[in-house]
Amino acid sequence: MAKVDEACPLVEKDLQNIYLSPYVKSKVQEVSSWLGVPVSCVLPLKNYNQELELNCDVLLLTALQQMLNFADDYLDDAG
């Protein structure tokens, strides 16, 4: 789920509030229901297209780690 910094003023002010924002939490639950996936699979991210320097690497690395974990689990189940 991208652009949460643009959607929520609390997060736009300080990205560390991303998991404390009631708005982001409700949108994560909405996307989870809409896609039929667990809430833990919906990862809020900042939009990085205007960034010259990535100072919010933790969100991207968390999302990448989750994707790799799911891919690893899928391959374990398929093999």
PyMOL CGO cylinders between C-alpha atoms (Angstrom):
from pymol import cmd
from pymol.cgo import CYLINDER

trace = [
    CYLINDER, 0.00, 0.00, 0.00, 1.87, 3.06, -1.28, 0.3, 1, 1, 1, 1, 1, 1,
    CYLINDER, 1.87, 3.06, -1.28, 1.70, 6.80, -0.69, 0.3, 1, 1, 1, 1, 1, 1,
    CYLINDER, 1.70, 6.80, -0.69, 0.55, 6.59, 2.93, 0.3, 1, 1, 1, 1, 1, 1,
    CYLINDER, 0.55, 6.59, 2.93, 2.63, 9.68, 3.65, 0.3, 1, 1, 1, 1, 1, 1,
    CYLINDER, 2.63, 9.68, 3.65, 0.42, 11.64, 1.24, 0.3, 1, 1, 1, 1, 1, 1,
    CYLINDER, 0.42, 11.64, 1.24, -2.80, 10.18, 2.61, 0.3, 1, 1, 1, 1, 1, 1,
    CYLINDER, -2.80, 10.18, 2.61, -2.24, 10.90, 6.29, 0.3, 1, 1, 1, 1, 1, 1,
    CYLINDER, -2.24, 10.90, 6.29, -1.01, 14.23, 7.71, 0.3, 1, 1, 1, 1, 1, 1,
    CYLINDER, -1.01, 14.23, 7.71, 0.29, 12.50, 10.86, 0.3, 1, 1, 1, 1, 1, 1,
    CYLINDER, 0.29, 12.50, 10.86, 2.52, 10.24, 8.78, 0.3, 1, 1, 1, 1, 1, 1,
    CYLINDER, 2.52, 10.24, 8.78, 3.52, 13.05, 6.42, 0.3, 1, 1, 1, 1, 1, 1,
    CYLINDER, 3.52, 13.05, 6.42, 4.79, 15.01, 9.42, 0.3, 1, 1, 1, 1, 1, 1,
    CYLINDER, 4.79, 15.01, 9.42, 6.82, 12.08, 10.78, 0.3, 1, 1, 1, 1, 1, 1,
    CYLINDER, 6.82, 12.08, 10.78, 7.13, 8.75, 8.99, 0.3, 1, 1, 1, 1, 1, 1,
    CYLINDER, 7.13, 8.75, 8.99, 7.75, 6.99, 12.29, 0.3, 1, 1, 1, 1, 1, 1,
    CYLINDER, 7.75, 6.99, 12.29, 4.01, 7.43, 12.97, 0.3, 1, 1, 1, 1, 1, 1,
    CYLINDER, 4.01, 7.43, 12.97, 3.12, 5.09, 10.12, 0.3, 1, 1, 1, 1, 1, 1,
    CYLINDER, 3.12, 5.09, 10.12, 2.10, 2.23, 12.43, 0.3, 1, 1, 1, 1, 1, 1,
    CYLINDER, 2.10, 2.23, 12.43, 0.45, 4.56, 14.97, 0.3, 1, 1, 1, 1, 1, 1,
    CYLINDER, 0.45, 4.56, 14.97, -1.88, 6.29, 12.53, 0.3, 1, 1, 1, 1, 1, 1,
    CYLINDER, -1.88, 6.29, 12.53, -5.55, 5.27, 12.93, 0.3, 1, 1, 1, 1, 1, 1,
    CYLINDER, -5.55, 5.27, 12.93, -6.15, 6.24, 9.30, 0.3, 1, 1, 1, 1, 1, 1,
    CYLINDER, -6.15, 6.24, 9.30, -3.37, 3.96, 8.02, 0.3, 1, 1, 1, 1, 1, 1,
    CYLINDER, -3.37, 3.96, 8.02, -4.58, 1.12, 10.26, 0.3, 1, 1, 1, 1, 1, 1,
    CYLINDER, -4.58, 1.12, 10.26, -8.13, 1.41, 8.90, 0.3, 1, 1, 1, 1, 1, 1,
    CYLINDER, -8.13, 1.41, 8.90, -6.88, 1.49, 5.30, 0.3, 1, 1, 1, 1, 1, 1,
    CYLINDER, -6.88, 1.49, 5.30, -4.67, -1.56, 5.91, 0.3, 1, 1, 1, 1, 1, 1,
    CYLINDER, -4.67, -1.56, 5.91, -7.72, -3.44, 7.22, 0.3, 1, 1, 1, 1, 1, 1,
    CYLINDER, -7.72, -3.44, 7.22, -9.80, -2.24, 4.27, 0.3, 1, 1, 1, 1, 1, 1,
    CYLINDER, -9.80, -2.24, 4.27, -7.20, -3.42, 1.74, 0.3, 1, 1, 1, 1, 1, 1,
    CYLINDER, -7.20, -3.42, 1.74, -6.84, -6.71, 3.63, 0.3, 1, 1, 1, 1, 1, 1,
    CYLINDER, -6.84, -6.71, 3.63, -10.59, -7.35, 3.38, 0.3, 1, 1, 1, 1, 1, 1,
    CYLINDER, -10.59, -7.35, 3.38, -10.76, -6.21, -0.22, 0.3, 1, 1, 1, 1, 1, 1,
    CYLINDER, -10.76, -6.21, -0.22, -7.91, -8.49, -1.34, 0.3, 1, 1, 1, 1, 1, 1,
    CYLINDER, -7.91, -8.49, -1.34, -8.77, -11.35, 1.01, 0.3, 1, 1, 1, 1, 1, 1,
    CYLINDER, -8.77, -11.35, 1.01, -5.29, -11.48, 2.53, 0.3, 1, 1, 1, 1, 1, 1,
    CYLINDER, -5.29, -11.48, 2.53, -4.19, -11.23, 6.16, 0.3, 1, 1, 1, 1, 1, 1,
    CYLINDER, -4.19, -11.23, 6.16, -3.50, -7.76, 7.56, 0.3, 1, 1, 1, 1, 1, 1,
    CYLINDER, -3.50, -7.76, 7.56, 0.14, -8.79, 8.02, 0.3, 1, 1, 1, 1, 1, 1,
    CYLINDER, 0.14, -8.79, 8.02, 0.44, -9.06, 4.22, 0.3, 1, 1, 1, 1, 1, 1,
    CYLINDER, 0.44, -9.06, 4.22, -0.56, -5.43, 3.62, 0.3, 1, 1, 1, 1, 1, 1,
    CYLINDER, -0.56, -5.43, 3.62, 2.53, -3.29, 4.02, 0.3, 1, 1, 1, 1, 1, 1,
    CYLINDER, 2.53, -3.29, 4.02, 2.25, 0.50, 4.12, 0.3, 1, 1, 1, 1, 1, 1,
    CYLINDER, 2.25, 0.50, 4.12, 5.00, 2.27, 2.18, 0.3, 1, 1, 1, 1, 1, 1,
    CYLINDER, 5.00, 2.27, 2.18, 6.09, 5.79, 1.46, 0.3, 1, 1, 1, 1, 1, 1,
    CYLINDER, 6.09, 5.79, 1.46, 6.23, 6.88, -2.17, 0.3, 1, 1, 1, 1, 1, 1,
    CYLINDER, 6.23, 6.88, -2.17, 9.91, 7.27, -3.04, 0.3, 1, 1, 1, 1, 1, 1,
    CYLINDER, 9.91, 7.27, -3.04, 9.65, 8.70, -6.56, 0.3, 1, 1, 1, 1, 1, 1,
    CYLINDER, 9.65, 8.70, -6.56, 10.66, 12.21, -5.46, 0.3, 1, 1, 1, 1, 1, 1,
    CYLINDER, 10.66, 12.21, -5.46, 13.36, 11.19, -2.99, 0.3, 1, 1, 1, 1, 1, 1,
    CYLINDER, 13.36, 11.19, -2.99, 16.99, 11.92, -3.77, 0.3, 1, 1, 1, 1, 1, 1,
    CYLINDER, 16.99, 11.92, -3.77, 18.17, 10.02, -0.73, 0.3, 1, 1, 1, 1, 1, 1,
    CYLINDER, 18.17, 10.02, -0.73, 16.35, 7.14, 0.86, 0.3, 1, 1, 1, 1, 1, 1,
    CYLINDER, 16.35, 7.14, 0.86, 16.07, 8.00, 4.52, 0.3, 1, 1, 1, 1, 1, 1,
    CYLINDER, 16.07, 8.00, 4.52, 13.20, 5.59, 5.09, 0.3, 1, 1, 1, 1, 1, 1,
    CYLINDER, 13.20, 5.59, 5.09, 14.87, 2.32, 4.12, 0.3, 1, 1, 1, 1, 1, 1,
    CYLINDER, 14.87, 2.32, 4.12, 13.21, 0.35, 6.92, 0.3, 1, 1, 1, 1, 1, 1,
    CYLINDER, 13.21, 0.35, 6.92, 9.78, 0.33, 5.25, 0.3, 1, 1, 1, 1, 1, 1,
    CYLINDER, 9.78, 0.33, 5.25, 11.18, -0.88, 1.94, 0.3, 1, 1, 1, 1, 1, 1,
    CYLINDER, 11.18, -0.88, 1.94, 13.37, -3.51, 3.53, 0.3, 1, 1, 1, 1, 1, 1,
    CYLINDER, 13.37, -3.51, 3.53, 10.48, -4.78, 5.65, 0.3, 1, 1, 1, 1, 1, 1,
    CYLINDER, 10.48, -4.78, 5.65, 8.30, -5.12, 2.55, 0.3, 1, 1, 1, 1, 1, 1,
    CYLINDER, 8.30, -5.12, 2.55, 11.09, -6.88, 0.65, 0.3, 1, 1, 1, 1, 1, 1,
    CYLINDER, 11.09, -6.88, 0.65, 11.73, -9.24, 3.55, 0.3, 1, 1, 1, 1, 1, 1,
    CYLINDER, 11.73, -9.24, 3.55, 8.02, -10.14, 3.72, 0.3, 1, 1, 1, 1, 1, 1,
    CYLINDER, 8.02, -10.14, 3.72, 7.91, -10.80, -0.04, 0.3, 1, 1, 1, 1, 1, 1,
    CYLINDER, 7.91, -10.80, -0.04, 10.96, -13.04, 0.15, 0.3, 1, 1, 1, 1, 1, 1,
    CYLINDER, 10.96, -13.04, 0.15, 9.51, -14.93, 3.13, 0.3, 1, 1, 1, 1, 1, 1,
    CYLINDER, 9.51, -14.93, 3.13, 6.24, -15.55, 1.27, 0.3, 1, 1, 1, 1, 1, 1,
    CYLINDER, 6.24, -15.55, 1.27, 8.11, -16.67, -1.85, 0.3, 1, 1, 1, 1, 1, 1,
    CYLINDER, 8.11, -16.67, -1.85, 10.27, -19.02, 0.23, 0.3, 1, 1, 1, 1, 1, 1,
    CYLINDER, 10.27, -19.02, 0.23, 7.17, -20.49, 1.93, 0.3, 1, 1, 1, 1, 1, 1,
    CYLINDER, 7.17, -20.49, 1.93, 5.49, -20.94, -1.45, 0.3, 1, 1, 1, 1, 1, 1,
    CYLINDER, 5.49, -20.94, -1.45, 8.51, -22.76, -2.88, 0.3, 1, 1, 1, 1, 1, 1,
    CYLINDER, 8.51, -22.76, -2.88, 8.74, -24.96, 0.22, 0.3, 1, 1, 1, 1, 1, 1,
    CYLINDER, 8.74, -24.96, 0.22, 5.08, -25.94, -0.17, 0.3, 1, 1, 1, 1, 1, 1,
    CYLINDER, 5.08, -25.94, -0.17, 5.42, -26.53, -3.93, 0.3, 1, 1, 1, 1, 1, 1,
    CYLINDER, 5.42, -26.53, -3.93, 8.51, -28.71, -3.65, 0.3, 1, 1, 1, 1, 1, 1,
]
cmd.load_cgo(trace, "trace")
